[in-house]
């Protein structure tokens, strides 16, 4: 399945410590290089990644309309994880209490919530891959201690 929609504007990356997220732990260097990543997103990484993701997206136009209406894309965060030599991310999602909060009139099932959350997670990973493979030109500065075991 593919999603035929215009890509939204890239998210604005704010100074947030990724360790505050439940799903991320960053060790070592704390220069998250958000300004550089933001520039890459604006220079085409976001549009390129979105097009790649949309070509195989499991999110349909109905679900994407909810994402757009709730401005969920603005909740993305991308940051440099020097320790892992990768671009890390935090994907936004529909909260578990969506039903009680009556977030959106077309949000009417856990299947739709799951599809949206999974789709946004997949989009975040594609953006990270595009950034790392085609835009990031720096090397990790983290050097492992000499006393780590050799698993080769």
C-alpha positions in Angstrom: 0.0 0.0 0.0 1.2 3.5 -0.6 0.2 6.9 0.8 -0.3 9.6 -1.9 -0.2 12.8 0.2 2.0 15.9 0.2 4.8 15.7 2.8 4.2 17.9 5.8 6.8 20.5 6.9 9.7 18.9 8.8 9.4 19.0 12.6 11.3 21.7 14.5 13.9 20.0 16.7 14.0 21.4 20.2 16.6 21.1 22.9 15.3 18.0 24.8 17.5 15.5 26.6 16.6 12.2 24.8 17.2 10.4 28.1 13.9 11.9 29.2 12.1 9.6 26.7 11.0 6.2 28.0 12.3 4.5 24.9 15.8 6.0 24.6 19.1 5.9 26.6 22.0 7.9 25.4 25.5 7.4 26.8 28.5 9.6 26.3 28.7 12.7 24.2 25.8 15.1 24.7 26.1 17.2 21.6 22.9 16.0 19.9 23.7 18.1 16.8 20.1 19.1 16.3 20.9 22.3 14.4 22.8 20.3 11.8 20.1 17.7 11.6 17.4 20.4 11.3 19.3 21.9 8.4 19.5 18.5 6.7 15.8 18.0 7.1 15.1 21.4 5.5 17.6 20.7 2.7 15.7 17.7 1.5 16.2 14.8 3.9 12.7 15.1 5.3 11.0 15.1 1.8 13.2 12.3 0.6 12.5 10.1 3.6 8.8 10.9 3.6 8.6 9.9 -0.1 10.4 6.6 0.6 8.2 5.9 3.6 5.0 6.9 1.8 5.7 4.5 -1.1 5.2 1.5 1.3 3.3 3.1 4.1 0.8 1.0 6.0 -1.0 4.1 7.1 -4.0 5.0 4.8 -5.3 8.4 3.9 -7.9 8.3 6.7 -5.2 7.7 9.3 -2.9 10.3 7.8 -5.7 12.9 8.0 -5.9 12.2 11.8 -2.1 12.5 12.1 -2.3 15.9 10.2 -5.3 17.1 12.2 -3.6 16.3 15.5 -0.3 17.8 14.3 1.6 14.7 15.4 4.5 15.2 13.0 5.5 18.2 15.1 6.3 15.8 18.0 9.1 14.0 16.2 12.6 14.5 17.6 15.9 13.5 15.9 19.3 13.7 17.6 22.8 12.4 17.2 23.7 9.4 19.3 27.5 9.6 19.3 27.9 6.4 21.4 26.0 4.3 18.9 27.2 6.3 15.8 23.7 6.8 14.6 20.8 9.3 14.3 18.3 8.5 17.1 14.7 9.5 17.2 11.6 9.7 19.2 8.3 9.3 17.4 5.1 10.9 18.5 2.0 8.9 18.8 -1.6 8.7 19.9 -1.7 8.5 23.7 -3.2 5.4 25.4 -6.1 7.5 26.8 -7.2 8.7 23.4 -10.7 7.4 23.9 -11.3 9.2 27.3 -9.8 12.4 25.8 -12.0 12.2 22.7 -8.9 13.4 20.7 -10.5 13.1 17.2 -13.9 12.3 15.8 -12.5 9.7 13.3 -10.3 8.0 15.9 -12.6 5.1 16.7 -10.5 2.0 17.2 -7.4 0.5 18.7 -6.5 -0.8 15.2 -6.5 2.8 13.9 -4.4 4.0 16.8 -2.0 1.1 16.4 -1.7 1.8 12.7 -0.9 5.4 13.3 1.6 4.8 16.0 3.4 2.0 14.0 3.4 4.2 10.9 5.0 7.1 12.7 7.6 4.8 14.2 8.4 3.5 10.7 8.6 7.1 9.3 11.0 8.0 12.1 13.3 5.1 11.3 13.3 5.9 7.6 14.2 9.5 8.4 17.1 8.4 10.6 18.3 6.0 7.9 18.2 8.7 5.2 20.0 11.2 7.4 22.8 8.8 8.4 23.3 7.3 4.9 23.0 10.4 2.8 23.5 13.5 4.9 25.6 12.9 8.1 29.3 13.3 7.2 30.7 13.2 10.7 32.2 10.3 12.6 31.4 9.3 16.1 33.8 10.8 18.6 33.2 8.2 21.3 36.1 5.9 21.9 35.5 2.7 23.8 37.8 2.0 26.7 40.8 -0.3 26.1 39.6 -2.8 28.7 36.5 -4.0 26.9 36.4 -7.7 26.0 37.1 -8.7 22.4 34.2 -10.7 21.1 35.7 -11.5 17.7 
